[in-house]
């Protein structure tokens, strides 16, 4: 469970999934769509930074952001 979003590297769309535990960095959240999206919006800059880092490590067809990626 988490939030899927799409990034763009200038040439292609890059699909990501951020896990619910990674979204809970600032505290527990309910497992509802509105709660997950609110947590995503509240941490958007940190999530985008983590996405850039995960993407830069290796090329894949999709990427997963875990709690360990949220620094």
PDB file with SEQRES, HELIX, SHEET and CRYST1 records, atoms N, CA, C and O in Angstrom:
SEQRES   1 A   71  UNK UNK UNK UNK UNK UNK UNK UNK UNK UNK UNK UNK UNK          
SEQRES   2 A   71  UNK UNK UNK UNK UNK UNK UNK UNK UNK UNK UNK UNK UNK          
SEQRES   3 A   71  UNK UNK UNK UNK UNK UNK UNK UNK UNK UNK UNK UNK UNK          
SEQRES   4 A   71  UNK UNK UNK UNK UNK UNK UNK UNK UNK UNK UNK UNK UNK          
SEQRES   5 A   71  UNK UNK UNK UNK UNK UNK UNK UNK UNK UNK UNK UNK UNK          
SEQRES   6 A   71  UNK UNK UNK UNK UNK UNK                                      
HELIX    1 AA1 UNK A   20  UNK A   23  1                                   4    
HELIX    2 AA2 UNK A   24  UNK A   26  5                                   3    
HELIX    3 AA3 UNK A   33  UNK A   42  1                                  10    
HELIX    4 AA4 UNK A   44  UNK A   57  1                                  14    
HELIX    5 AA5 UNK A   67  UNK A   69  5                                   3    
SHEET    1 AA1 3 UNK A   2  UNK A   8  0                                        
SHEET    2 AA1 3 UNK A  13  UNK A  19 -1                                        
SHEET    3 AA1 3 UNK A  62  UNK A  65  1                                        
CRYST1    1.000    1.000    1.000  90.00  90.00  90.00 P 1           1          
ATOM      1  N   UNK A   1       0.851  -1.177   0.000  1.00  0.00           N  
ATOM      2  CA  UNK A   1       0.000   0.000   0.000  1.00  0.00           C  
ATOM      3  C   UNK A   1       0.892   1.234   0.000  1.00  0.00           C  
ATOM      4  O   UNK A   1       1.921   1.274   0.675  1.00  0.00           O  
ATOM      5  N   UNK A   2       0.489   2.219  -0.752  1.00  0.00           N  
ATOM      6  CA  UNK A   2       1.242   3.450  -0.845  1.00  0.00           C  
ATOM      7  C   UNK A   2       0.629   4.358  -1.895  1.00  0.00           C  
ATOM      8  O   UNK A   2      -0.555   4.249  -2.216  1.00  0.00           O  
ATOM      9  N   UNK A   3       1.443   5.250  -2.421  1.00  0.00           N  
ATOM     10  CA  UNK A   3       0.995   6.198  -3.440  1.00  0.00           C  
ATOM     11  C   UNK A   3       1.873   6.020  -4.671  1.00  0.00           C  
ATOM     12  O   UNK A   3       3.100   6.010  -4.576  1.00  0.00           O  
ATOM     13  N   UNK A   4       1.240   5.882  -5.814  1.00  0.00           N  
ATOM     14  CA  UNK A   4       1.952   5.817  -7.086  1.00  0.00           C  
ATOM     15  C   UNK A   4       1.983   7.221  -7.695  1.00  0.00           C  
ATOM     16  O   UNK A   4       1.007   7.968  -7.624  1.00  0.00           O  
ATOM     17  N   UNK A   5       3.118   7.557  -8.288  1.00  0.00           N  
ATOM     18  CA  UNK A   5       3.223   8.828  -8.999  1.00  0.00           C  
ATOM     19  C   UNK A   5       4.206   8.652 -10.142  1.00  0.00           C  
ATOM     20  O   UNK A   5       4.971   7.689 -10.178  1.00  0.00           O  
ATOM     21  N   UNK A   6       4.176   9.580 -11.062  1.00  0.00           N  
ATOM     22  CA  UNK A   6       5.024   9.508 -12.249  1.00  0.00           C  
ATOM     23  C   UNK A   6       5.937  10.720 -12.275  1.00  0.00           C  
ATOM     24  O   UNK A   6       5.492  11.862 -12.154  1.00  0.00           O  
ATOM     25  N   UNK A   7       7.220  10.445 -12.436  1.00  0.00           N  
ATOM     26  CA  UNK A   7       8.199  11.495 -12.634  1.00  0.00           C  
ATOM     27  C   UNK A   7       8.543  11.584 -14.113  1.00  0.00           C  
ATOM     28  O   UNK A   7       8.042  10.804 -14.922  1.00  0.00           O  
ATOM     29  N   UNK A   8       9.386  12.519 -14.456  1.00  0.00           N  
ATOM     30  CA  UNK A   8       9.790  12.706 -15.846  1.00  0.00           C  
ATOM     31  C   UNK A   8      11.256  13.084 -15.852  1.00  0.00           C  
ATOM     32  O   UNK A   8      11.653  14.023 -15.162  1.00  0.00           O  
ATOM     33  N   UNK A   9      12.074  12.369 -16.622  1.00  0.00           N  
ATOM     34  CA  UNK A   9      13.515  12.629 -16.631  1.00  0.00           C  
ATOM     35  C   UNK A   9      13.968  13.479 -17.819  1.00  0.00           C  
ATOM     36  O   UNK A   9      15.164  13.586 -18.091  1.00  0.00           O  
ATOM     37  N   UNK A  10      13.031  14.067 -18.510  1.00  0.00           N  
ATOM     38  CA  UNK A  10      13.364  14.873 -19.678  1.00  0.00           C  
ATOM     39  C   UNK A  10      13.150  14.130 -20.983  1.00  0.00           C  
ATOM     40  O   UNK A  10      13.048  14.738 -22.048  1.00  0.00           O  
ATOM     41  N   UNK A  11      13.083  12.794 -20.887  1.00  0.00           N  
ATOM     42  CA  UNK A  11      12.867  11.984 -22.087  1.00  0.00           C  
ATOM     43  C   UNK A  11      11.730  10.983 -21.909  1.00  0.00           C  
ATOM     44  O   UNK A  11      10.976  10.725 -22.847  1.00  0.00           O  
ATOM     45  N   UNK A  12      11.607  10.427 -20.726  1.00  0.00           N  
ATOM     46  CA  UNK A  12      10.609   9.378 -20.497  1.00  0.00           C  
ATOM     47  C   UNK A  12       9.885   9.582 -19.175  1.00  0.00           C  
ATOM     48  O   UNK A  12      10.388  10.249 -18.271  1.00  0.00           O  
ATOM     49  N   UNK A  13       8.705   9.000 -19.078  1.00  0.00           N  
ATOM     50  CA  UNK A  13       7.963   8.971 -17.820  1.00  0.00           C  
ATOM     51  C   UNK A  13       8.567   7.890 -16.936  1.00  0.00           C  
ATOM     52  O   UNK A  13       8.943   6.820 -17.415  1.00  0.00           O  
ATOM     53  N   UNK A  14       8.654   8.176 -15.649  1.00  0.00           N  
ATOM     54  CA  UNK A  14       9.289   7.266 -14.701  1.00  0.00           C  
ATOM     55  C   UNK A  14       8.300   6.970 -13.578  1.00  0.00           C  
ATOM     56  O   UNK A  14       8.007   7.853 -12.773  1.00  0.00           O  
ATOM     57  N   UNK A  15       7.774   5.725 -13.508  1.00  0.00           N  
ATOM     58  CA  UNK A  15       6.783   5.394 -12.479  1.00  0.00           C  
ATOM     59  C   UNK A  15       7.430   5.065 -11.128  1.00  0.00           C  
ATOM     60  O   UNK A  15       8.447   4.375 -11.057  1.00  0.00           O  
ATOM     61  N   UNK A  16       6.811   5.578 -10.063  1.00  0.00           N  
ATOM     62  CA  UNK A  16       7.271   5.350  -8.695  1.00  0.00           C  
ATOM     63  C   UNK A  16       6.111   4.876  -7.836  1.00  0.00           C  
ATOM     64  O   UNK A  16       4.947   5.165  -8.112  1.00  0.00           O  
ATOM     65  N   UNK A  17       6.459   4.141  -6.790  1.00  0.00           N  
ATOM     66  CA  UNK A  17       5.540   3.802  -5.708  1.00  0.00           C  
ATOM     67  C   UNK A  17       6.252   4.158  -4.422  1.00  0.00           C  
ATOM     68  O   UNK A  17       7.370   3.699  -4.187  1.00  0.00           O  
ATOM     69  N   UNK A  18       5.623   4.970  -3.585  1.00  0.00           N  
ATOM     70  CA  UNK A  18       6.166   5.232  -2.256  1.00  0.00           C  
ATOM     71  C   UNK A  18       5.326   4.447  -1.261  1.00  0.00           C  
ATOM     72  O   UNK A  18       4.104   4.586  -1.209  1.00  0.00           O  
ATOM     73  N   UNK A  19       6.004   3.621  -0.471  1.00  0.00           N  
ATOM     74  CA  UNK A  19       5.329   2.770   0.508  1.00  0.00           C  
ATOM     75  C   UNK A  19       4.685   3.592   1.622  1.00  0.00           C  
ATOM     76  O   UNK A  19       5.163   4.674   1.963  1.00  0.00           O  
ATOM     77  N   UNK A  20       3.606   3.073   2.180  1.00  0.00           N  
ATOM     78  CA  UNK A  20       2.917   3.732   3.295  1.00  0.00           C  
ATOM     79  C   UNK A  20       3.865   4.010   4.464  1.00  0.00           C  
ATOM     80  O   UNK A  20       3.832   5.117   5.001  1.00  0.00           O  
ATOM     81  N   UNK A  21       4.716   3.049   4.890  1.00  0.00           N  
ATOM     82  CA  UNK A  21       5.632   3.362   5.995  1.00  0.00           C  
ATOM     83  C   UNK A  21       6.561   4.542   5.691  1.00  0.00           C  
ATOM     84  O   UNK A  21       6.917   5.295   6.597  1.00  0.00           O  
ATOM     85  N   UNK A  22       6.951   4.706   4.438  1.00  0.00           N  
ATOM     86  CA  UNK A  22       7.794   5.845   4.070  1.00  0.00           C  
ATOM     87  C   UNK A  22       7.021   7.153   4.193  1.00  0.00           C  
ATOM     88  O   UNK A  22       7.602   8.194   4.504  1.00  0.00           O  
ATOM     89  N   UNK A  23       5.721   7.103   3.952  1.00  0.00           N  
ATOM     90  CA  UNK A  23       4.883   8.298   4.102  1.00  0.00           C  
ATOM     91  C   UNK A  23       4.642   8.637   5.571  1.00  0.00           C  
ATOM     92  O   UNK A  23       4.254   9.759   5.897  1.00  0.00           O  
ATOM     93  N   UNK A  24       4.871   7.673   6.453  1.00  0.00           N  
ATOM     94  CA  UNK A  24       4.617   7.873   7.879  1.00  0.00           C  
ATOM     95  C   UNK A  24       5.822   8.433   8.624  1.00  0.00           C  
ATOM     96  O   UNK A  24       5.885   8.350   9.850  1.00  0.00           O  
ATOM     97  N   UNK A  25       6.761   8.994   7.907  1.00  0.00           N  
ATOM     98  CA  UNK A  25       7.952   9.571   8.534  1.00  0.00           C  
ATOM     99  C   UNK A  25       7.585  10.628   9.575  1.00  0.00           C  
ATOM    100  O   UNK A  25       8.286  10.777  10.575  1.00  0.00           O  
ATOM    101  N   UNK A  26       6.512  11.351   9.353  1.00  0.00           N  
ATOM    102  CA  UNK A  26       6.080  12.399  10.287  1.00  0.00           C  
ATOM    103  C   UNK A  26       4.956  11.937  11.200  1.00  0.00           C  
ATOM    104  O   UNK A  26       4.293  12.765  11.825  1.00  0.00           O  
ATOM    105  N   UNK A  27       4.728  10.631  11.288  1.00  0.00           N  
ATOM    106  CA  UNK A  27       3.678  10.095  12.151  1.00  0.00           C  
ATOM    107  C   UNK A  27       2.760   9.152  11.402  1.00  0.00           C  
ATOM    108  O   UNK A  27       2.670   9.183  10.175  1.00  0.00           O  
ATOM    109  N   UNK A  28       2.081   8.315  12.166  1.00  0.00           N  
ATOM    110  CA  UNK A  28       1.180   7.312  11.591  1.00  0.00           C  
ATOM    111  C   UNK A  28       0.042   7.976  10.820  1.00  0.00           C  
ATOM    112  O   UNK A  28      -0.437   9.048  11.190  1.00  0.00           O  
ATOM    113  N   UNK A  29      -0.376   7.319   9.746  1.00  0.00           N  
ATOM    114  CA  UNK A  29      -1.502   7.812   8.954  1.00  0.00           C  
ATOM    115  C   UNK A  29      -2.486   6.674   8.725  1.00  0.00           C  
ATOM    116  O   UNK A  29      -2.114   5.500   8.735  1.00  0.00           O  
ATOM    117  N   UNK A  30      -3.727   7.033   8.521  1.00  0.00           N  
ATOM    118  CA  UNK A  30      -4.768   6.042   8.244  1.00  0.00           C  
ATOM    119  C   UNK A  30      -4.571   5.475   6.841  1.00  0.00           C  
ATOM    120  O   UNK A  30      -3.982   6.118   5.972  1.00  0.00           O  
ATOM    121  N   UNK A  31      -5.069   4.275   6.641  1.00  0.00           N  
ATOM    122  CA  UNK A  31      -4.947   3.609   5.333  1.00  0.00           C  
ATOM    123  C   UNK A  31      -6.109   3.992   4.426  1.00  0.00           C  
ATOM    124  O   UNK A  31      -6.799   3.127   3.887  1.00  0.00           O  
ATOM    125  N   UNK A  32      -6.318   5.289   4.263  1.00  0.00           N  
ATOM    126  CA  UNK A  32      -7.359   5.784   3.366  1.00  0.00           C  
ATOM    127  C   UNK A  32      -6.699   6.598   2.260  1.00  0.00           C  
ATOM    128  O   UNK A  32      -5.607   7.140   2.435  1.00  0.00           O  
ATOM    129  N   UNK A  33      -7.369   6.673   1.136  1.00  0.00           N  
ATOM    130  CA  UNK A  33      -6.816   7.424   0.012  1.00  0.00           C  
ATOM    131  C   UNK A  33      -6.529   8.869   0.401  1.00  0.00           C  
ATOM    132  O   UNK A  33      -5.462   9.394   0.086  1.00  0.00           O  
ATOM    133  N   UNK A  34      -7.465   9.511   1.078  1.00  0.00           N  
ATOM    134  CA  UNK A  34      -7.272  10.924   1.424  1.00  0.00           C  
ATOM    135  C   UNK A  34      -6.108  11.110   2.396  1.00  0.00           C  
ATOM    136  O   UNK A  34      -5.366  12.086   2.285  1.00  0.00           O  
ATOM    137  N   UNK A  35      -5.937  10.192   3.345  1.00  0.00           N  
ATOM    138  CA  UNK A  35      -4.822  10.294   4.295  1.00  0.00           C  
ATOM    139  C   UNK A  35      -3.481  10.075   3.607  1.00  0.00           C  
ATOM    140  O   UNK A  35      -2.513  10.785   3.877  1.00  0.00           O  
ATOM    141  N   UNK A  36      -3.430   9.090   2.719  1.00  0.00           N  
ATOM    142  CA  UNK A  36      -2.193   8.820   1.986  1.00  0.00           C  
ATOM    143  C   UNK A  36      -1.808  10.003   1.101  1.00  0.00           C  
ATOM    144  O   UNK A  36      -0.642  10.394   1.050  1.00  0.00           O  
ATOM    145  N   UNK A  37      -2.786  10.567   0.408  1.00  0.00           N  
ATOM    146  CA  UNK A  37      -2.498  11.706  -0.468  1.00  0.00           C  
ATOM    147  C   UNK A  37      -2.110  12.947   0.320  1.00  0.00           C  
ATOM    148  O   UNK A  37      -1.250  13.713  -0.115  1.00  0.00           O  
ATOM    149  N   UNK A  38      -2.734  13.153   1.475  1.00  0.00           N  
ATOM    150  CA  UNK A  38      -2.373  14.292   2.325  1.00  0.00           C  
ATOM    151  C   UNK A  38      -0.939  14.141   2.832  1.00  0.00           C  
ATOM    152  O   UNK A  38      -0.185  15.113   2.861  1.00  0.00           O  
ATOM    153  N   UNK A  39      -0.564  12.928   3.230  1.00  0.00           N  
ATOM    154  CA  UNK A  39       0.807  12.677   3.686  1.00  0.00           C  
ATOM    155  C   UNK A  39       1.794  12.881   2.537  1.00  0.00           C  
ATOM    156  O   UNK A  39       2.880  13.424   2.740  1.00  0.00           O  
ATOM    157  N   UNK A  40       1.422  12.449   1.337  1.00  0.00           N  
ATOM    158  CA  UNK A  40       2.267  12.658   0.159  1.00  0.00           C  
ATOM    159  C   UNK A  40       2.469  14.153  -0.074  1.00  0.00           C  
ATOM    160  O   UNK A  40       3.599  14.607  -0.251  1.00  0.00           O  
ATOM    161  N   UNK A  41       1.389  14.910  -0.075  1.00  0.00           N  
ATOM    162  CA  UNK A  41       1.486  16.351  -0.310  1.00  0.00           C  
ATOM    163  C   UNK A  41       2.332  17.045   0.753  1.00  0.00           C  
ATOM    164  O   UNK A  41       3.087  17.966   0.443  1.00  0.00           O  
ATOM    165  N   UNK A  42       2.208  16.607   2.005  1.00  0.00           N  
ATOM    166  CA  UNK A  42       2.953  17.227   3.104  1.00  0.00           C  
ATOM    167  C   UNK A  42       4.460  16.977   2.990  1.00  0.00           C  
ATOM    168  O   UNK A  42       5.259  17.767   3.492  1.00  0.00           O  
ATOM    169  N   UNK A  43       4.841  15.896   2.339  1.00  0.00           N  
ATOM    170  CA  UNK A  43       6.264  15.532   2.231  1.00  0.00           C  
ATOM    171  C   UNK A  43       6.765  15.564   0.792  1.00  0.00           C  
ATOM    172  O   UNK A  43       7.766  14.924   0.470  1.00  0.00           O  
ATOM    173  N   UNK A  44       6.093  16.287  -0.052  1.00  0.00           N  
ATOM    174  CA  UNK A  44       6.391  16.269  -1.489  1.00  0.00           C  
ATOM    175  C   UNK A  44       7.863  16.547  -1.814  1.00  0.00           C  
ATOM    176  O   UNK A  44       8.450  15.812  -2.608  1.00  0.00           O  
ATOM    177  N   UNK A  45       8.470  17.568  -1.237  1.00  0.00           N  
ATOM    178  CA  UNK A  45       9.868  17.886  -1.551  1.00  0.00           C  
ATOM    179  C   UNK A  45      10.784  16.743  -1.142  1.00  0.00           C  
ATOM    180  O   UNK A  45      11.658  16.348  -1.913  1.00  0.00           O  
ATOM    181  N   UNK A  46      10.601  16.212   0.047  1.00  0.00           N  
ATOM    182  CA  UNK A  46      11.414  15.089   0.518  1.00  0.00           C  
ATOM    183  C   UNK A  46      11.224  13.857  -0.370  1.00  0.00           C  
ATOM    184  O   UNK A  46      12.183  13.146  -0.669  1.00  0.00           O  
ATOM    185  N   UNK A  47       9.987  13.612  -0.786  1.00  0.00           N  
ATOM    186  CA  UNK A  47       9.690  12.475  -1.665  1.00  0.00           C  
ATOM    187  C   UNK A  47      10.372  12.655  -3.017  1.00  0.00           C  
ATOM    188  O   UNK A  47      10.958  11.707  -3.539  1.00  0.00           O  
ATOM    189  N   UNK A  48      10.307  13.838  -3.583  1.00  0.00           N  
ATOM    190  CA  UNK A  48      10.958  14.083  -4.872  1.00  0.00           C  
ATOM    191  C   UNK A  48      12.477  13.933  -4.754  1.00  0.00           C  
ATOM    192  O   UNK A  48      13.119  13.412  -5.666  1.00  0.00           O  
ATOM    193  N   UNK A  49      13.051  14.383  -3.640  1.00  0.00           N  
ATOM    194  CA  UNK A  49      14.490  14.208  -3.420  1.00  0.00           C  
ATOM    195  C   UNK A  49      14.841  12.722  -3.349  1.00  0.00           C  
ATOM    196  O   UNK A  49      15.829  12.285  -3.939  1.00  0.00           O  
ATOM    197  N   UNK A  50      14.029  11.947  -2.625  1.00  0.00           N  
ATOM    198  CA  UNK A  50      14.252  10.500  -2.518  1.00  0.00           C  
ATOM    199  C   UNK A  50      14.088   9.835  -3.884  1.00  0.00           C  
ATOM    200  O   UNK A  50      14.848   8.930  -4.227  1.00  0.00           O  
ATOM    201  N   UNK A  51      13.110  10.274  -4.657  1.00  0.00           N  
ATOM    202  CA  UNK A  51      12.881   9.707  -5.993  1.00  0.00           C  
ATOM    203  C   UNK A  51      14.089   9.953  -6.896  1.00  0.00           C  
ATOM    204  O   UNK A  51      14.512   9.056  -7.626  1.00  0.00           O  
ATOM    205  N   UNK A  52      14.639  11.155  -6.849  1.00  0.00           N  
ATOM    206  CA  UNK A  52      15.835  11.454  -7.651  1.00  0.00           C  
ATOM    207  C   UNK A  52      16.991  10.538  -7.253  1.00  0.00           C  
ATOM    208  O   UNK A  52      17.712  10.030  -8.112  1.00  0.00           O  
ATOM    209  N   UNK A  53      17.161  10.330  -5.955  1.00  0.00           N  
ATOM    210  CA  UNK A  53      18.245   9.475  -5.462  1.00  0.00           C  
ATOM    211  C   UNK A  53      18.045   8.021  -5.894  1.00  0.00           C  
ATOM    212  O   UNK A  53      18.980   7.385  -6.379  1.00  0.00           O  
ATOM    213  N   UNK A  54      16.841   7.500  -5.720  1.00  0.00           N  
ATOM    214  CA  UNK A  54      16.539   6.116  -6.106  1.00  0.00           C  
ATOM    215  C   UNK A  54      16.725   5.943  -7.612  1.00  0.00           C  
ATOM    216  O   UNK A  54      17.294   4.946  -8.056  1.00  0.00           O  
ATOM    217  N   UNK A  55      16.255   6.897  -8.390  1.00  0.00           N  
ATOM    218  CA  UNK A  55      16.356   6.830  -9.850  1.00  0.00           C  
ATOM    219  C   UNK A  55      17.813   6.856 -10.309  1.00  0.00           C  
ATOM    220  O   UNK A  55      18.170   6.187 -11.279  1.00  0.00           O  
ATOM    221  N   UNK A  56      18.645   7.617  -9.624  1.00  0.00           N  
ATOM    222  CA  UNK A  56      20.041   7.763 -10.050  1.00  0.00           C  
ATOM    223  C   UNK A  56      20.879   6.510  -9.792  1.00  0.00           C  
ATOM    224  O   UNK A  56      21.947   6.357 -10.384  1.00  0.00           O  
ATOM    225  N   UNK A  57      20.418   5.618  -8.926  1.00  0.00           N  
ATOM    226  CA  UNK A  57      21.205   4.427  -8.572  1.00  0.00           C  
ATOM    227  C   UNK A  57      21.216   3.374  -9.672  1.00  0.00           C  
ATOM    228  O   UNK A  57      22.243   2.734  -9.897  1.00  0.00           O  
ATOM    229  N   UNK A  58      20.101   3.184 -10.358  1.00  0.00           N  
ATOM    230  CA  UNK A  58      20.017   2.150 -11.397  1.00  0.00           C  
ATOM    231  C   UNK A  58      18.794   2.404 -12.263  1.00  0.00           C  
ATOM    232  O   UNK A  58      17.794   2.945 -11.793  1.00  0.00           O  
ATOM    233  N   UNK A  59      18.876   2.019 -13.511  1.00  0.00           N  
ATOM    234  CA  UNK A  59      17.730   2.164 -14.413  1.00  0.00           C  
ATOM    235  C   UNK A  59      16.857   0.921 -14.322  1.00  0.00           C  
ATOM    236  O   UNK A  59      17.339  -0.202 -14.472  1.00  0.00           O  
ATOM    237  N   UNK A  60      15.571   1.131 -14.074  1.00  0.00           N  
ATOM    238  CA  UNK A  60      14.597   0.054 -13.940  1.00  0.00           C  
ATOM    239  C   UNK A  60      13.324   0.477 -14.660  1.00  0.00           C  
ATOM    240  O   UNK A  60      13.219   1.607 -15.135  1.00  0.00           O  
ATOM    241  N   UNK A  61      12.360  -0.432 -14.739  1.00  0.00           N  
ATOM    242  CA  UNK A  61      11.085  -0.081 -15.366  1.00  0.00           C  
ATOM    243  C   UNK A  61      10.170   0.656 -14.402  1.00  0.00           C  
ATOM    244  O   UNK A  61       9.297   1.406 -14.837  1.00  0.00           O  
ATOM    245  N   UNK A  62      10.352   0.457 -13.091  1.00  0.00           N  
ATOM    246  CA  UNK A  62       9.613   1.199 -12.071  1.00  0.00           C  
ATOM    247  C   UNK A  62      10.462   1.237 -10.808  1.00  0.00           C  
ATOM    248  O   UNK A  62      11.407   0.463 -10.658  1.00  0.00           O  
ATOM    249  N   UNK A  63      10.115   2.139  -9.908  1.00  0.00           N  
ATOM    250  CA  UNK A  63      10.925   2.375  -8.714  1.00  0.00           C  
ATOM    251  C   UNK A  63      10.038   2.387  -7.481  1.00  0.00           C  
ATOM    252  O   UNK A  63       8.899   2.851  -7.517  1.00  0.00           O  
ATOM    253  N   UNK A  64      10.589   1.863  -6.383  1.00  0.00           N  
ATOM    254  CA  UNK A  64       9.874   1.830  -5.110  1.00  0.00           C  
ATOM    255  C   UNK A  64      10.673   2.647  -4.100  1.00  0.00           C  
ATOM    256  O   UNK A  64      11.880   2.456  -3.950  1.00  0.00           O  
ATOM    257  N   UNK A  65       9.997   3.553  -3.415  1.00  0.00           N  
ATOM    258  CA  UNK A  65      10.626   4.348  -2.370  1.00  0.00           C  
ATOM    259  C   UNK A  65      10.196   3.758  -1.032  1.00  0.00           C  
ATOM    260  O   UNK A  65       9.006   3.667  -0.731  1.00  0.00           O  
ATOM    261  N   UNK A  66      11.182   3.361  -0.237  1.00  0.00           N  
ATOM    262  CA  UNK A  66      10.915   2.759   1.064  1.00  0.00           C  
ATOM    263  C   UNK A  66      11.283   3.736   2.174  1.00  0.00           C  
ATOM    264  O   UNK A  66      11.821   4.813   1.919  1.00  0.00           O  
ATOM    265  N   UNK A  67      10.986   3.346   3.391  1.00  0.00           N  
ATOM    266  CA  UNK A  67      11.299   4.196   4.537  1.00  0.00           C  
ATOM    267  C   UNK A  67      12.808   4.465   4.615  1.00  0.00           C  
ATOM    268  O   UNK A  67      13.218   5.538   5.058  1.00  0.00           O  
ATOM    269  N   UNK A  68      13.630   3.508   4.192  1.00  0.00           N  
ATOM    270  CA  UNK A  68      15.083   3.694   4.209  1.00  0.00           C  
ATOM    271  C   UNK A  68      15.538   4.773   3.227  1.00  0.00           C  
ATOM    272  O   UNK A  68      16.592   5.380   3.420  1.00  0.00           O  
ATOM    273  N   UNK A  69      14.764   5.012   2.192  1.00  0.00           N  
ATOM    274  CA  UNK A  69      15.112   6.031   1.196  1.00  0.00           C  
ATOM    275  C   UNK A  69      14.759   7.444   1.657  1.00  0.00           C  
ATOM    276  O   UNK A  69      15.256   8.421   1.097  1.00  0.00           O  
ATOM    277  N   UNK A  70      13.913   7.558   2.665  1.00  0.00           N  
ATOM    278  CA  UNK A  70      13.446   8.868   3.140  1.00  0.00           C  
ATOM    279  C   UNK A  70      14.411   9.393   4.201  1.00  0.00           C  
ATOM    280  O   UNK A  70      14.289   9.063   5.380  1.00  0.00           O  
ATOM    281  N   UNK A  71      15.362  10.202   3.775  1.00  0.00           N  
ATOM    282  CA  UNK A  71      16.388  10.718   4.694  1.00  0.00           C  
ATOM    283  C   UNK A  71      16.076  12.118   5.115  1.00  0.00           C  
ATOM    284  O   UNK A  71      16.829  12.713   5.886  1.00  0.00           O  
TER     285      UNK A  71                                                      
END                                                                             
